[in-house]
Amino acid sequence: MTSTQIAVLLLGLSMALNIAFIAGLLAASTGFSTARAIMYGGGAAGATLIIFFTALAAYG
């Protein structure tokens, strides 16, 4: 793996983690339970990674 590929993977993971954290905080602040907020965050992270890696495969 080249350093560029590693940087792109780290960018995708960082982006997914930030979106998951924000989605979890928003869910928790609207009154959902902690478990449900974690599930929303995990779903947001998974969806972000799917979109990111699909775009990377299509254009990379």
N, C-alpha and C positions, 0 to 999 in steps of 0.2 A: 504494500500500500504506500502510495506517495504521501508526502506531507499535505498536499492540497486535498486529497481525499479524506484524510484524517480531520483536517480543519472543517471540511464540509459536514462530516458526521457530527463533530462537536457543535457546530452551528445549529444543526437540526435538533440535537438533543437539548441544547440550551434553550432554543425557541420553544420546544415542546414543554420543557419544565416550567418556563415562565408562564405560558398559557395555562398549563394545568394548575399552577399555584393561584393565578388570578381567578380561574373558574371555580376552584375550590373555595376561595375566600368569598366570592360573590354568592355561591350557594349557601355557605355557612351564615353569611350576613343576612340572607333573606329568610332564615328560620329553619332551614333543613337540618337534619341531624348530622353529626360528624361523619358517620358512615356513608350517608348519601352524598355529602359534600366531597368526600374522598372519591366516591364512584364517579361523580361528575368531573372531577379533576382528572381522573384516570382516562375517562372517555375522551375528554378534550385533548389530552396528551396523545392518545392513540390516533385520533382523527388528524391531529396536526402532523404527526410523523407519516401517516399514510399519504396525506396531501403533499408533504415536502418530498418524500422519496419518489412518489409518482411523477412529480414535476421534474425532479432530478433525473429520473430515468428517461423521461420524454425529451428533455432539452440538453441533457449532459452527455 
